[in-house]
Amino acid sequence: MAGEVKKKMIDLKEKFVVDEKGSKLGVLMDTREFEKLLNYIEYMEDSLELKTALKNEKEKGLTLASYLKKLKRK
């Protein structure tokens, strides 16, 4: 669908640090998993920014074709 952001799925293999009662206190993950998580967060932030920008431009009445022509002129 136009304007729809495809969600990128990630598979994390985290380990939890628990106390003697079994309550979770923290999370352990290797650096590759951490990098995957950071990349996913960045991807989602970028997707949200793009969605917002497209909505704002649409509200202003600027079409994609008009925007591309404007870019070529610069």
Backbone hydrogen bonds, N-H to C=O, Kabsch-Sander energy under -0.5 kcal/mol:
donor,donor_aa,acceptor,acceptor_aa,energy
4,E,1,M,-1.4
6,K,4,E,-0.6
9,M,7,K,-0.6
12,L,10,I,-0.6
14,E,12,L,-0.5
15,K,28,L,-2.8
17,V,26,G,-2.3
18,V,16,F,-0.6
19,D,23,S,-2.0
22,G,19,D,-1.9
25,L,17,V,-3.9
26,G,17,V,-1.4
28,L,15,K,-3.9
34,F,30,D,-2.2
35,E,31,T,-2.5
36,K,32,R,-2.2
37,L,33,E,-2.2
38,L,34,F,-2.5
39,N,35,E,-2.7
40,Y,36,K,-2.4
41,I,37,L,-2.4
42,E,38,L,-2.5
43,Y,39,N,-2.5
44,M,40,Y,-2.5
45,E,41,I,-2.5
46,D,42,E,-2.7
47,S,43,Y,-2.4
48,L,44,M,-2.2
49,E,45,E,-2.5
50,L,46,D,-2.5
51,K,47,S,-2.5
52,T,48,L,-2.5
53,A,49,E,-2.7
54,L,50,L,-2.8
55,K,51,K,-2.1
56,N,52,T,-2.6
57,E,53,A,-2.5
58,K,54,L,-2.3
59,E,55,K,-2.3
60,K,56,N,-1.4
61,G,57,E,-0.7
61,G,58,K,-0.8
62,L,57,E,-2.2
63,T,61,G,-0.6
67,Y,63,T,-2.4
68,L,64,L,-2.6
69,K,65,A,-2.1
70,K,66,S,-2.3
71,L,67,Y,-2.1
72,K,68,L,-2.0
73,R,69,K,-1.6
74,K,70,K,-0.7
74,K,71,L,-0.7
